[in-house]
Amino acid sequence: MIDRLENGVFRVETPLSTEDVKTLSAGDRVILYGVIYTARDEAHRRLVGLLQDSNDLPFELRGQVIYYVGPTPARPGRPIGSAGPTTSYRMDPYAPELIAHGLKGMIGKGRRSNAVKDAIKRYKAVYFAALGGAGALISKNILSARVIAYPELGPEAIYRMEVEGLGLVVINDIHGGDLYTDGVKEYRK
C-alpha cells in the first residue's frame, strides 16, 4: 500500500503489489514500513538454486522486498546491529530470476545491470537505494530481526526484519527511469 505524503514523499507498506510499484518513479523519496527480508550473494545463489530445482523458498517471494545487507551483531536491547546496504551489482546474476518469480523490491546501493533493469520493467518491480555509510542510523528503523534461513552464513543469513520509517530513494522504476543516469543528465543541464 502506498500513500503520498507532503513534499512528494511516499509512505510505502510491504508487501508490494504491481499497482504500488506502478506509482513509483526514479527519484521518489520513500518511507518504508512492514516486513522485508535480507539476502546477499550466497543466499541469492541458494534461492535461485531452489527455484531451478522447483523447491520451496524459506519465505514467500511474491510481493516481497529484499534488502542487500549483512548486519552486525545486535547490541544489548537492540534487535540488530549496524545494517547498512551492500553493493547491489553482486546480486545482479540472480536478481532477474527472483524478480521473475514475484520479488517486487530490492534495497541496496549502486548501479544495476541492464538485465536487472530489464527485469524490473518487464515484471513490474522497483530498486531502492538506502544511504550507504549510515548503517547505525538505518538500524534504528528496524523493529525486529530474526534469522529464517542459512544461519551458517552468519551475517549473510536470510533475516526477516520488520522496519518502520526506513528512508529510501527509488533508483530504477518500471518506466525505465534510472536516477543514477537521469540525475547526472539533470545536473549537467
Secondary structure as GFF3:
##gff-version 3
##sequence-region A 1 189
A	DSSP	beta_strand	2	4	.	.	.	ID=ss1
A	DSSP	three_ten_helix	6	8	.	.	.	ID=ss2
A	DSSP	beta_strand	9	13	.	.	.	ID=ss3
A	DSSP	alpha_helix	18	23	.	.	.	ID=ss4
A	DSSP	beta_strand	29	38	.	.	.	ID=ss5
A	DSSP	alpha_helix	41	52	.	.	.	ID=ss6
A	DSSP	beta_strand	65	67	.	.	.	ID=ss7
A	DSSP	three_ten_helix	88	91	.	.	.	ID=ss8
A	DSSP	alpha_helix	95	100	.	.	.	ID=ss9
A	DSSP	beta_strand	105	108	.	.	.	ID=ss10
A	DSSP	alpha_helix	114	123	.	.	.	ID=ss11
A	DSSP	beta_strand	126	129	.	.	.	ID=ss12
A	DSSP	alpha_helix	135	139	.	.	.	ID=ss13
A	DSSP	beta_strand	142	149	.	.	.	ID=ss14
A	DSSP	three_ten_helix	151	156	.	.	.	ID=ss15
A	DSSP	beta_strand	158	172	.	.	.	ID=ss16
A	DSSP	alpha_helix	179	188	.	.	.	ID=ss17
###
